[in-house]
Each structure stands twice: as structure tokens, then as C-alpha cells.
Amino acid sequence: MQLTAEERAMLAGEQGPGVQKAMEIVVALGKIYGAEGLVPVQSVQVAGVSFKNLGEAGLEFLREWAAQGARVRVPTTLNPAGMDLTNWRALGFPEEFARRQMEVIDAFQAMGITPGCSCTPYLVGNVPRLGQHLAWSESSAVSFANSVLGARTNREGGPGALAAAVVGRTARYGLHLDDNRKARYIVEVRCPLRSEADYGALGYLVGRAVRDGVPYFKGIGNGDWGLEKGQLPGPKSLIPLKALGAAMAASGAVALYHVEGFTPEARRGNVVAPEAPTLVFDSLDEAYAALNAPVEDFDESIDLVSIGCPHASLEEIETIAAWLKGKRVKTRLWVTTARKIKEIARERGWLETIERAGGQVVADTCLVVAPIEMLDVHNIATNSAKAAFYCPGHCGSKVHYGPLEQCLEAAVSGKWSSSARKGL
Ligand code: F3S
């Protein structure tokens, strides 16, 4: 691998053991993936923040690295933690878990990271530009940054991303290179996409089919979502796009997709590899059947309705508040989001409306990385295909999957209507 003089000095330990360890990780990853050199990164997003996933060993690793003098040198944000960092007690998180989670946050802070725990950093000020190189690790954020913003990042592991933040560089391979950004599949969608849950269902099917390939979508243009050829991505279109990308990254490992005439690289043209096969999708029924608990396990009762995976945008919170106005929920309702978004929602009065209806806007965390199994939750309703995909395994819960309105109706009635099940 070609390293600059400064990079060689870091590797030799001239900037201290914390930097040396980081450079060793970055170089080791580069060698594994055949990189010829490193590339400076504009920002880093670190996953692996929840104590639920890190455990004692992960916490010790972070503490030791911080004590060795590792400090980030580019803007760095964190993925959701295992709990709301300020409101955890009211939400029922156990004291001991909270103590350990705060120790994890302290270790990140010791490295110079300001905790803003979200999987949608692009909604709260960290908006990469076309062609910028990044080292992000949350799969849905990676997908959004590559596809909708046209930035360049591989899906980094937690330690790899942190190492990139400490040395300000990552290995130049994979999606940092032009050739690897070409679509290997053309995906023709011939069924209507009416809700964000439909986009998630489509993402589930496509991710399963193409695995880590790059799909090029045709036929998902939809004026209702602002997803038409020639339009620029706006607040409305990011709702279906983040649902689609998160689902493909969950059921497969899709880190980049293109949408004909819409996403930045697709607009430039020449983005499809020669001889890319065409896959046709004309029904979402199979996805709805797979993402809902099996028929034989059907249980209409709901413990928790969860919206905001990936973290909810302001527009989503506004919609939820408008729908809930004057109503009262019978189940727990969590709207998970970034802390900054929660604060703006408070200023605009939407938080009060949701709380008056009995719901909670939960910051810093999400259903999948929180220790839901400790909160006596068994039946979940969600409009997120990613959450529906992971919850049975990660949280041991049954899942009902459907569009936002159906989830909110379930929160108000306390039940998931069996007649509303799709794909059966
Ligand atoms: Fe974000 Fe958690 Fe979903 S990290 S994408 S809200 S699983």
C-alpha cells in the first residue's frame, strides 16, 4: 500500500499509541480489501454505540483506546445508543443498563466526539456533498449518503469507522472507486408504491435478491412523494428513500442504489454496468407476509408501536402529531428520532400534541439497539421494514408491519386488525 510520509509516521507511533492503533486498523482493512492507498474523509459516523451490543468487552476497548490518546480529527457523529440519554428513567430503562450506557458515551466523549446519537446525521447538519469521501458505518445512513447524496463511503465496521476518525482517512477501495459504483442490476418495479411501508417491502425483496449488489431502479417515480424524474431530493422524497435503503441494507447488504432520473449519479447517466440483468417486481405480497409474524402466531394485541426507523424526520413527526390531535393511544407509542429534531418538534408544538395523546418522542435510541426485551415488550407494530426484519431476532418480539396510518390506528385501538394483514 502507498502511504504518505505523515501516514507512515502515524503507523510508526510518532503521534502516540492511540493514533498508531487507529492507523494499524485502517491499513489492515486496506490490505484485506486490496486498497492501493488511503483517502482523506470529510466526516465519520460510528455505529456500535449501544451497551446492549458492545457489552463489557466493547466498553473496555473504547476506554483503553481513549486512554492511549486517540482523538477524532474530523467531524464525527454516533449511531443510536441503547436508551434516551436524558429520559431513560421515565421510559423504564433499568438503572444498571443506564449506568453502563453512560460510561460508553463518556468513552466516546473522551475521544472528542460530541454525542448526537442518530442514524440520520444527514437530517441534523452532517450533510455530505456529491463526491465527498466519508467513513460511515450505519447501514441505512451509508445507503442514504451514497445513493441520495452521491457521497462515497463503504459500510465501515464500528472500530474501522472510529479508526478513520482518529487518522482522518480510510482505505480507498469499494465504493470510493468509480467502477464499483455502477449498477449491476436493473430493477423494474411494476406494482404501485403507495406508502413508506410499500417502499420498505420493496427494499426487503430487492435486498434479498441482489445481496451486496448495486441496483438501478426504474418505475418507482411517484409524484405523491416528490420522486419524479428531474426533481431534486426534498423532505418528502427522503421518507420513502430512507425506508427503501434501510430495508435493502437489512435483508441484503446494499450500500448504494440509483433511481432513474432522480439520484445524483443516475442523472449524470452511464451508471449501469454493461449486461446488468433486469429483475422485475410486480407484487409486494411476499414481503408483507415475511415481515409480519407468521399467521399461526397471529396475536392482535400490541405492546408498543414504534415509528422512526431510520430516525424520524421533522415532516414525519408533523404528520404523526396532526394525525394524533385530539386522540388517545392505548399502547406505548415511540417515535424515535435525533435529539435535535426532537427539540425542533418541541418548539413547533408537535411534541406536546404527541405527548398529550399519550405517545412519546424518544431521542438517541431505537427499537433495535435498545434492550427492548428488558421493557416487557412482546408484540410490536412498526412501519419500518428494517425494524420488522431485525426485531424478532434482536428483541425476541412478534412484529406487525404496515403503513404509518395503520400503525397509529393500532396505537389508538390497542389492536392490529387481522383483516388489514397484507400478503395473506
Ligand atoms: Fe436507525 Fe435503529 Fe433503524 S439505528 S435505521 S432506527 S435500527
Boltz pocket constraint, residues with backbone or C-beta under 6 A from the ligand:
constraints:
  - pocket:
      binder: B
      contacts: [[A, 79], [A, 80], [A, 119], [A, 138], [A, 140], [A, 246], [A, 308], [A, 309], [A, 310], [A, 311], [A, 336], [A, 365], [A, 366], [A, 367], [A, 368], [A, 369], [A, 386], [A, 387]]
      max_distance: 6.0
